[in-house]
Amino acid sequence: MILNFITFALSFIIVFILLPYFIERLKTSENTIVDMYKFDKPEIPTHGGLIVLFIVIFVCSLVPLIGKSLGRLSLSYENIDQLDISILFVITIFGLFGVFDDLINLPWLPKIFLPICFSFPLLVVHNPEIFSIPHVTQIDLSEELISGIDYSDIFKIIIIPVYIMVVSNLANMHSGFNGLQTGLSSIILITILIKSYIIDNTSNTIVPFSFLGGMLALWYYNKYPSKVFEGNIGPLAFGAIIGVFIVIKDLYVFGIVIMFPHIIDFLMLCYIRFHGLTFIKFGKLNKDGTINAPNPIKMKFILPYYYKLTEPQIVNICHLITVSFCIFGLVFV
Protein backbone atom coordinates (compact mmCIF):
# COMPACT_ATOMS: atom_id res chain seq x y z
CA MET A 1 0.00 0.00 0.00
CA ILE A 2 2.75 2.45 0.96
CA LEU A 3 4.55 1.81 -2.34
CA ASN A 4 1.39 2.73 -4.25
CA PHE A 5 1.17 6.09 -2.55
CA ILE A 6 4.88 6.74 -3.07
CA THR A 7 4.65 6.11 -6.83
CA PHE A 8 1.44 8.17 -7.01
CA ALA A 9 3.09 11.09 -5.20
CA LEU A 10 6.31 10.90 -7.23
CA SER A 11 4.45 10.89 -10.56
CA PHE A 12 2.21 13.76 -9.50
CA ILE A 13 5.04 15.91 -8.12
CA ILE A 14 7.44 15.33 -11.02
CA VAL A 15 4.79 15.99 -13.70
CA PHE A 16 3.42 18.99 -11.81
CA ILE A 17 6.87 20.58 -11.42
CA LEU A 18 8.36 19.75 -14.82
CA LEU A 19 5.34 20.22 -17.09
CA PRO A 20 5.61 24.05 -17.24
CA TYR A 21 9.21 23.64 -18.48
CA PHE A 22 8.12 21.13 -21.13
CA ILE A 23 5.22 23.38 -22.14
CA GLU A 24 7.69 26.14 -22.98
CA ARG A 25 9.92 23.68 -24.83
CA LEU A 26 6.94 22.43 -26.85
CA LYS A 27 6.07 26.03 -27.75
CA THR A 28 9.63 26.68 -28.88
CA SER A 29 9.64 23.57 -31.07
CA GLU A 30 6.21 24.57 -32.49
CA ASN A 31 4.47 21.42 -31.26
CA THR A 32 1.20 23.29 -30.93
CA ILE A 33 -2.38 23.13 -32.16
CA VAL A 34 -5.14 25.76 -32.18
CA ASP A 35 -7.61 25.90 -29.29
CA MET A 36 -10.82 26.21 -31.31
CA TYR A 37 -13.00 27.38 -28.43
CA LYS A 38 -11.17 30.60 -27.57
CA PHE A 39 -11.82 33.97 -29.21
CA ASP A 40 -8.14 34.63 -29.94
CA LYS A 41 -7.53 31.06 -31.23
CA PRO A 42 -4.30 30.54 -29.24
CA GLU A 43 -1.67 27.98 -30.22
CA ILE A 44 -1.56 25.47 -27.34
CA PRO A 45 1.35 23.03 -26.87
CA THR A 46 0.39 19.38 -27.35
CA HIS A 47 1.91 15.94 -26.53
CA GLY A 48 1.43 16.40 -22.77
CA GLY A 49 0.45 12.73 -22.58
CA LEU A 50 3.88 11.72 -23.86
CA ILE A 51 5.51 13.55 -20.95
CA VAL A 52 3.23 11.78 -18.46
CA LEU A 53 3.98 8.38 -20.00
CA PHE A 54 7.75 8.96 -19.86
CA ILE A 55 7.63 10.09 -16.22
CA VAL A 56 5.44 7.13 -15.23
CA ILE A 57 7.92 4.74 -16.84
CA PHE A 58 10.74 6.54 -14.99
CA VAL A 59 8.92 6.32 -11.65
CA CYS A 60 8.08 2.63 -12.14
CA SER A 61 11.75 1.95 -12.94
CA LEU A 62 12.58 3.30 -9.47
CA VAL A 63 10.20 0.89 -7.73
CA PRO A 64 12.81 -1.84 -7.01
CA LEU A 65 15.10 0.77 -5.41
CA ILE A 66 12.23 2.26 -3.40
CA GLY A 67 11.17 -1.23 -2.33
CA LYS A 68 14.67 -2.05 -1.10
CA SER A 69 14.69 1.17 0.93
CA LEU A 70 11.32 0.32 2.47
CA GLY A 71 12.61 -3.16 3.31
CA ARG A 72 15.57 -1.69 5.19
CA LEU A 73 13.09 0.33 7.24
CA SER A 74 11.25 -2.92 8.03
CA LEU A 75 8.17 -1.72 6.12
CA SER A 76 6.11 -4.21 4.14
CA TYR A 77 5.62 -3.52 0.44
CA GLU A 78 4.54 -5.20 -2.78
CA ASN A 79 7.36 -5.13 -5.30
CA ILE A 80 6.87 -4.84 -9.04
CA ASP A 81 6.41 -8.21 -10.79
CA GLN A 82 6.10 -9.64 -14.30
CA LEU A 83 2.43 -8.69 -14.59
CA ASP A 84 3.23 -5.06 -13.67
CA ILE A 85 5.97 -4.98 -16.31
CA SER A 86 3.60 -6.45 -18.90
CA ILE A 87 0.97 -3.82 -18.01
CA LEU A 88 3.53 -1.05 -18.46
CA PHE A 89 4.71 -2.54 -21.75
CA VAL A 90 1.18 -2.75 -23.17
CA ILE A 91 0.40 0.84 -22.16
CA THR A 92 3.67 2.03 -23.70
CA ILE A 93 2.75 0.37 -27.01
CA PHE A 94 -0.62 2.14 -26.98
CA GLY A 95 1.13 5.42 -26.18
CA LEU A 96 3.65 5.04 -29.01
CA PHE A 97 0.78 4.28 -31.35
CA GLY A 98 -0.71 7.59 -30.24
CA VAL A 99 2.54 9.35 -31.19
CA PHE A 100 2.46 7.59 -34.57
CA ASP A 101 -1.15 8.71 -35.07
CA ASP A 102 -0.24 12.29 -34.16
CA LEU A 103 2.53 12.28 -36.77
CA ILE A 104 0.68 10.84 -39.76
CA ASN A 105 -3.04 11.02 -38.79
CA LEU A 106 -4.05 7.41 -39.37
CA PRO A 107 -7.45 6.57 -40.93
CA TRP A 108 -10.21 5.00 -38.83
CA LEU A 109 -9.69 1.31 -39.66
CA PRO A 110 -6.04 1.06 -38.47
CA LYS A 111 -6.97 3.02 -35.35
CA ILE A 112 -9.63 0.45 -34.53
CA PHE A 113 -8.02 -2.85 -35.50
CA LEU A 114 -4.25 -2.46 -35.01
CA PRO A 115 -4.54 -1.92 -31.21
CA ILE A 116 -6.12 -5.37 -30.85
CA CYS A 117 -2.60 -6.80 -31.15
CA PHE A 118 -1.10 -4.48 -28.54
CA SER A 119 -2.51 -6.43 -25.58
CA PHE A 120 -0.94 -9.77 -26.48
CA PRO A 121 2.14 -9.30 -24.20
CA LEU A 122 -0.26 -9.22 -21.25
CA LEU A 123 -1.53 -12.69 -22.09
CA VAL A 124 1.85 -14.28 -21.36
CA VAL A 125 1.46 -13.64 -17.62
CA HIS A 126 -2.29 -13.19 -17.15
CA ASN A 127 -4.46 -16.31 -17.09
CA PRO A 128 -8.15 -15.58 -16.47
CA GLU A 129 -9.89 -18.39 -14.64
CA ILE A 130 -13.36 -16.93 -13.98
CA PHE A 131 -15.64 -14.52 -15.80
CA SER A 132 -17.97 -12.84 -13.31
CA ILE A 133 -21.43 -11.46 -14.06
CA PRO A 134 -22.27 -9.65 -10.80
CA HIS A 135 -25.39 -10.88 -8.97
CA VAL A 136 -25.95 -13.47 -11.72
CA THR A 137 -23.23 -16.10 -12.11
CA GLN A 138 -19.57 -16.91 -12.49
CA ILE A 139 -18.34 -18.76 -15.57
CA ASP A 140 -15.47 -21.19 -15.11
CA LEU A 141 -13.03 -20.47 -17.95
CA SER A 142 -10.87 -23.50 -17.17
CA GLU A 143 -13.44 -25.84 -18.70
CA GLU A 144 -12.41 -27.44 -21.97
CA LEU A 145 -14.16 -26.21 -25.11
CA ILE A 146 -12.65 -28.70 -27.55
CA SER A 147 -9.68 -31.04 -27.29
CA GLY A 148 -6.68 -29.08 -26.00
CA ILE A 149 -8.49 -25.71 -26.01
CA ASP A 150 -10.43 -24.33 -23.05
CA TYR A 151 -12.58 -21.24 -22.67
CA SER A 152 -9.68 -19.34 -21.10
CA ASP A 153 -7.69 -19.61 -24.35
CA ILE A 154 -10.54 -18.11 -26.36
CA PHE A 155 -11.02 -15.43 -23.73
CA LYS A 156 -7.33 -14.49 -23.84
CA ILE A 157 -7.04 -14.41 -27.61
CA ILE A 158 -10.30 -12.63 -28.46
CA ILE A 159 -12.14 -11.03 -25.53
CA ILE A 160 -9.24 -9.41 -23.63
CA PRO A 161 -7.48 -7.75 -26.62
CA VAL A 162 -10.77 -6.47 -28.03
CA TYR A 163 -11.93 -5.19 -24.63
CA ILE A 164 -8.72 -3.21 -24.00
CA MET A 165 -8.73 -1.86 -27.57
CA VAL A 166 -12.34 -0.71 -27.23
CA VAL A 167 -11.77 1.01 -23.88
CA SER A 168 -8.69 2.79 -25.21
CA ASN A 169 -10.55 4.05 -28.28
CA LEU A 170 -13.57 5.07 -26.21
CA ALA A 171 -11.33 7.27 -24.05
CA ASN A 172 -9.82 8.77 -27.18
CA MET A 173 -13.20 9.58 -28.75
CA HIS A 174 -14.92 11.19 -25.75
CA SER A 175 -12.75 14.31 -25.71
CA GLY A 176 -12.43 17.70 -27.38
CA PHE A 177 -12.80 20.29 -24.61
CA ASN A 178 -10.23 21.59 -22.13
CA GLY A 179 -9.82 19.04 -19.34
CA LEU A 180 -12.60 16.76 -20.56
CA GLN A 181 -10.65 13.59 -21.37
CA THR A 182 -8.02 13.88 -18.63
CA GLY A 183 -10.76 14.48 -16.06
CA LEU A 184 -12.92 11.58 -17.26
CA SER A 185 -9.97 9.16 -17.33
CA SER A 186 -8.91 10.21 -13.83
CA ILE A 187 -12.46 9.75 -12.48
CA ILE A 188 -12.76 6.28 -14.00
CA LEU A 189 -9.31 5.13 -12.85
CA ILE A 190 -10.03 6.35 -9.30
CA THR A 191 -13.31 4.43 -9.38
CA ILE A 192 -11.61 1.19 -10.46
CA LEU A 193 -9.00 1.59 -7.72
CA ILE A 194 -11.78 2.08 -5.15
CA LYS A 195 -13.55 -1.02 -6.49
CA SER A 196 -10.36 -3.08 -6.23
CA TYR A 197 -10.16 -2.20 -2.53
CA ILE A 198 -13.84 -2.95 -2.00
CA ILE A 199 -13.41 -6.46 -3.44
CA ASP A 200 -10.07 -6.86 -1.63
CA ASN A 201 -8.10 -7.36 -4.85
CA THR A 202 -5.31 -4.81 -4.49
CA SER A 203 -2.41 -6.61 -6.13
CA ASN A 204 -0.66 -5.09 -9.18
CA THR A 205 -1.83 -1.54 -8.50
CA ILE A 206 1.59 0.14 -8.65
CA VAL A 207 1.32 1.13 -12.32
CA PRO A 208 -2.30 2.43 -12.08
CA PHE A 209 -1.42 4.54 -9.03
CA SER A 210 1.61 5.95 -10.81
CA PHE A 211 -0.48 6.79 -13.88
CA LEU A 212 -3.17 8.39 -11.74
CA GLY A 213 -0.63 10.75 -10.18
CA GLY A 214 0.66 11.84 -13.59
CA MET A 215 -2.86 12.14 -15.04
CA LEU A 216 -4.07 14.39 -12.22
CA ALA A 217 -1.04 16.66 -12.61
CA LEU A 218 -1.65 16.84 -16.37
CA TRP A 219 -5.34 17.58 -15.76
CA TYR A 220 -4.36 20.64 -13.69
CA TYR A 221 -2.62 22.16 -16.72
CA ASN A 222 -5.12 20.75 -19.22
CA LYS A 223 -8.29 22.08 -17.55
CA TYR A 224 -9.87 25.34 -18.72
CA PRO A 225 -8.13 27.47 -19.86
CA SER A 226 -5.79 24.76 -21.09
CA LYS A 227 -2.04 25.38 -21.05
CA VAL A 228 -1.25 22.04 -22.70
CA PHE A 229 -3.13 19.39 -24.68
CA GLU A 230 -2.58 15.69 -24.13
CA GLY A 231 -2.29 14.70 -27.82
CA ASN A 232 -3.51 11.31 -29.06
CA ILE A 233 -0.99 9.55 -26.84
CA GLY A 234 -2.83 10.78 -23.74
CA PRO A 235 -6.27 9.24 -24.24
CA LEU A 236 -4.86 6.09 -25.87
CA ALA A 237 -2.40 5.40 -23.04
CA PHE A 238 -4.85 6.48 -20.34
CA GLY A 239 -7.59 4.39 -21.91
CA ALA A 240 -5.20 1.44 -22.10
CA ILE A 241 -4.38 1.55 -18.38
CA ILE A 242 -8.11 1.65 -17.62
CA GLY A 243 -8.79 -1.28 -19.96
CA VAL A 244 -5.88 -3.36 -18.67
CA PHE A 245 -6.79 -2.70 -15.04
CA ILE A 246 -10.40 -3.74 -15.65
CA VAL A 247 -9.22 -6.95 -17.31
CA ILE A 248 -6.74 -8.07 -14.65
CA LYS A 249 -9.33 -7.43 -11.92
CA ASP A 250 -12.11 -9.31 -13.79
CA LEU A 251 -14.35 -6.21 -13.71
CA TYR A 252 -15.70 -6.44 -17.26
CA VAL A 253 -19.35 -5.72 -16.44
CA PHE A 254 -18.38 -3.04 -13.93
CA GLY A 255 -16.21 -1.44 -16.61
CA ILE A 256 -19.15 -1.32 -19.03
CA VAL A 257 -21.30 0.42 -16.41
CA ILE A 258 -18.81 3.13 -15.42
CA MET A 259 -17.90 3.79 -19.07
CA PHE A 260 -21.52 3.86 -20.25
CA PRO A 261 -21.35 7.56 -21.27
CA HIS A 262 -18.29 6.73 -23.40
CA ILE A 263 -20.21 3.86 -24.99
CA ILE A 264 -23.16 6.13 -25.80
CA ASP A 265 -20.72 8.61 -27.33
CA PHE A 266 -19.33 5.84 -29.56
CA LEU A 267 -22.81 4.66 -30.59
CA MET A 268 -23.64 8.21 -31.60
CA LEU A 269 -20.58 8.25 -33.83
CA CYS A 270 -21.68 4.93 -35.34
CA TYR A 271 -25.09 6.47 -36.04
CA ILE A 272 -23.40 9.29 -37.96
CA ARG A 273 -21.27 6.85 -39.98
CA PHE A 274 -24.05 4.37 -40.80
CA HIS A 275 -26.45 7.08 -41.91
CA GLY A 276 -23.91 8.75 -44.17
CA LEU A 277 -23.94 11.98 -42.20
CA THR A 278 -20.98 14.32 -42.11
CA PHE A 279 -19.04 14.13 -38.87
CA ILE A 280 -18.30 17.65 -37.61
CA LYS A 281 -15.52 17.56 -35.05
CA PHE A 282 -15.76 21.13 -33.74
CA GLY A 283 -18.58 23.49 -32.85
CA LYS A 284 -18.34 27.26 -32.92
CA LEU A 285 -17.88 29.88 -30.23
CA ASN A 286 -20.75 32.33 -29.80
CA LYS A 287 -20.13 35.99 -28.96
CA ASP A 288 -21.28 35.40 -25.38
CA GLY A 289 -18.71 32.63 -24.89
CA THR A 290 -21.18 29.75 -25.16
CA ILE A 291 -20.65 26.82 -27.52
CA ASN A 292 -22.67 26.53 -30.72
CA ALA A 293 -22.88 22.75 -31.17
CA PRO A 294 -23.16 21.55 -34.81
CA ASN A 295 -25.57 18.72 -33.87
CA PRO A 296 -26.74 16.78 -30.79
CA ILE A 297 -25.15 13.50 -31.95
CA LYS A 298 -22.15 13.55 -29.58
CA MET A 299 -22.11 13.38 -25.79
CA LYS A 300 -20.27 16.69 -25.46
CA PHE A 301 -22.70 18.39 -27.92
CA ILE A 302 -26.07 17.19 -26.59
CA LEU A 303 -26.68 19.88 -23.96
CA PRO A 304 -24.99 22.84 -25.75
CA TYR A 305 -27.14 22.07 -28.80
CA TYR A 306 -30.28 22.86 -26.80
CA TYR A 307 -28.97 25.17 -24.06
CA LYS A 308 -26.49 28.03 -23.85
CA LEU A 309 -23.47 26.57 -22.06
CA THR A 310 -19.83 27.57 -21.85
CA GLU A 311 -16.95 25.14 -22.32
CA PRO A 312 -16.23 24.74 -18.57
CA GLN A 313 -19.93 24.15 -17.89
CA ILE A 314 -20.12 21.41 -20.52
CA VAL A 315 -16.99 19.72 -19.16
CA ASN A 316 -18.31 19.84 -15.58
CA ILE A 317 -21.62 18.30 -16.67
CA CYS A 318 -19.85 15.50 -18.59
CA HIS A 319 -17.72 14.82 -15.53
CA LEU A 320 -20.79 14.71 -13.28
CA ILE A 321 -22.54 12.28 -15.62
CA THR A 322 -19.56 9.91 -15.47
CA VAL A 323 -19.30 10.34 -11.68
CA SER A 324 -22.97 9.32 -11.44
CA PHE A 325 -22.38 6.11 -13.39
CA CYS A 326 -19.25 5.39 -11.34
CA ILE A 327 -21.20 5.73 -8.08
CA PHE A 328 -23.96 3.53 -9.49
CA GLY A 329 -21.36 0.92 -10.45
CA LEU A 330 -19.73 0.97 -7.01
CA VAL A 331 -23.09 0.59 -5.24
CA PHE A 332 -24.93 -1.88 -7.44
CA VAL A 333 -22.42 -3.87 -9.56
N, C-alpha and C positions, 0 to 999 in steps of 0.2 A: 504493500500500500504506500509506504513512504517513498519508494522509488518512483511510483506513478506521479506523485505530487512534485517530486524533484524534477522529473523530465518535463512535466507540464510547466512548472515555474521557469525552468531554463529556456524552453522554447518561447514562452511568452515574453520574457525579459529580453532575450537576444533579438527577437523579431521587433519588439517594440522600440528598442534602442537603436538598432541598425537600419530599420526601414527608412527613416528620413534621409539617411546618407544615400541609400540605394535609390530612393526616389529622385534625388538630385542627379545621380549618375545616369539614371534612365532618361531623364530630361536632356542631359548633355549629349547622350548617344542617340537622341531622337526616337526612342522607343515609346512613342506616345500615340494615343488615339483621341478623337474628339468626343467630349461629353455632350451628347445631343440634347440633353435636357437642361442646359444653362443658356441664358440669353447671350452671353459673350462667346459661347462655343469654345471653351478652353481646351487646350491639348493636355490630356492627363497621362502620366506615365503608366505603362501596363507591365505585365509579367510579374506582378507581386506574388502570385502563387508559386512561381519558380523559386523565389527567395525563401518562402516558407518551407517548401519541399527540401531545399538544400540545408536549411538550418535544422529541420527535423531529422534528416539523415545524420547531420553532425552530432546532434544531441544524443541520438540513439547509439551512435558509435562510441559515446562516452559511458554508456551504461555499464559495461564490464568494470571500468575503472571506478565508477561511482559505487557499484555493488561491492567491490573489494574494500572500499573505504568504509562503507556501512558495516561490513563484516568485522572489520577491525574495531569498530565501536560496539560490537556485540548486538547489532540491530538486525532483525530478520528482514529479508528482502527476497523478491522474486527476480532472478536474473533473466536476461534475454535468452531465448532458446531458438530452435530451428523454425518453429512456427512464426515467431516474431520476425525473424529475418525474411522468411517467405512473404509475410504480409508487407514488409517494407519494400521488398523487391517488386511485388505486384503493383503497389501504389506508385513506385518510381517509374515503372513501364507506362502506366496510365499518364503520369505527369509528362514524360518525354513525348508521348503521343500528342499531348496537348501543345507542347512546344512545336512539334512537327506541323500540327494543324494551324497554329498561329503563323507559321512561316509560309505555308503554301495554300492554306484555306481549302482543305479537303472537301469533296462532295459528300452528300448524305450517306450513301451506301457504305463507303469505307469507314466512316465515323461510327456506323451502327454495328457492322459485322467484324471488323478487324479486332476491336477490343475483346471479343469473345475469347480469343486465344491468350490474352494477357493474364488470365487467372490460372492458367495451367500449372505454373510453379507452385501455387498453393496446394495443389492436389497431391503433391509428393509427400507432404507431411500432415495433411488434414484428411481424416477418414470418418465421414459422417456415418453414424450408426442408427440414428433415430430421426425421423421427420415428425415434428410435433404440430398438431392442429389444436390450439388451446381450447379447452373445455369440450373437445370432441373425441380425439383419439391420438395415439402415437403409432406411427408406422415403422416397423422394424426393417431397416434397410439391409440388414445382414442376410436376409432370406434370399435364396437362390432363385433367379429368374429363369435362366436356362443353364445348361451344363457349363460350369466354370465362370459364369457371369451372374453376379447378384445385383440387387437393386442399388446398392451403394455405388457400384461401378457406373451405372447409368446416371445416377444422381451427380457423381463427380464430373463426368464427361459433358453432360448436357445442362443440368439444372443450375449448378453452381456458377459456371462461366457466364451463362446467359443472365442469371440474376445479378451478378456483379456488374456486368456490362450495362444492363438496363438501369440500375441505380445510378451508375456513373453518368450516363447520358441524361437521365432525368434531372440530376443536379445541374448539369450543364445547360439544359433547356430553360429551366425555371429561373431566369436571371434577367438582367437588363437595366436595373436601376441601382443607384448607389447603395451599397450595403445589403442588397437583397439576397444574393446567393451566399455570401459569406455568413450572413446572419442565419439564414435557413439551415445551412450545413452545420453551423455551430449548435443550433437548437436541437437538431436531430441527433447529432453525435452525443450531446449531453444526455439526451433522453435514453439512448441505447446504453450509455455507461450507467445511468441510474437503474435501468432494467437489469443489467448484468449483476448489480449488487442486490437487487430485490430477489433474483432467482439464485443468488449465491454462486455465481459463475464468473469470478473475477480474474481468472487466469488470462495471460496474454493481452493485458490492457496497457502495456507500456507505450506501444506505438500510438494507439488512439489518444491517450492522454497527452503525448508529445504533440500530436497533430492539433489537438484541441487548443493547446496553449498558443501555437503559432497562428491558428485560424482566428482566435479571438483578438490577437494583436493586429493581424491584418484587417479584421473587421473595423477596428478603431480608426484606421486610416482610410478604409474603403467606404465607411458610412458617409451620409450626406453632410457637407459637400465633399465628395471623394477627392482624396489626394493621390490615390493610386488605384488602378484596376487590377484584378487578379489575372486576367488573360485566360485563355482556354485551359491552361495547365491547372489553374485553381479549381474550378468546378469538377474537372475530370479526376484530379488526384483526391480532392475532398470527397467526391462521390464514391470513389474507389474505396477509401478507408471506411466509409459508411457501409458500402456493400459487403466488403470483406468481413467487417466486424459483425454484421448481421448473420452472415453465413457461418462463421466459426462458433457463434453462440446459439445456432439453431433457432433464430428468431424471424423466420421467413414471413409468417403471417403478421407478426408484430411490425415488421418492416413495411409491409404493404399498408398497414393502417396508418402509421405515422407519416408515410410518404404519400398519402392519398391525394393531397393537393398537387403534388408533383405529377402523379398519375393522371389526374384530371387535365392538367396543363398539357401533357403529352397527347391525350385523347383529343383535345381541342386541335392540336397541330395535325393529327391524323385526319380529322374532319376537314380541315383546310385542304390537305393534300388530296384526299379521296374525292372531294367535290370540285377539284380543279380551280380552287380559289387562289388568288395571289396572296402569298404570305408577306405581310408588311411588318418588318422587324421593329421599326421605331414609330412612336407617335410624334406629336408636335407639342410645342410649348406655347400655351396661350399667354396673352399679355399680362394676365393676373397671376401668372406663375403656376397655374394648374395644367394638368396634362390633357391634351386632346388625343384620346385613344382612337386608332384607325378602325377598330372593330371590337366586339366583346368576346372574340374567340381566342382568348389567352388569359390565363389566371390574373396576370398583372394588369390587364386591360379591362376586365369585367366592370369593376366599380367606376374607374375614371371615364368609361364610355357613357355611363348614366348620371354620374355625379361629378361635381367640380372638386377635384382632389389634387393636392400637390404631390410631388415625388416622395418626400418623407412620409406623408400620410398613407400613400399607397403601400410603401415598404412596411410600415408599422402594421397595417391591416393584414398584409400577407404573412408577416411574422406571427401575428396573433392567431390567424387561421391555423397555421402549422402547430403552434403551441397547443391549441385546442385539441387537435388530433393526437398530439403526443400525450397529453394528459388522459385523453380517452383510452389510448393504447395502454398506458401504464395502469389504469384502473380496471379495465375490462378484458384485456387480452393476456 
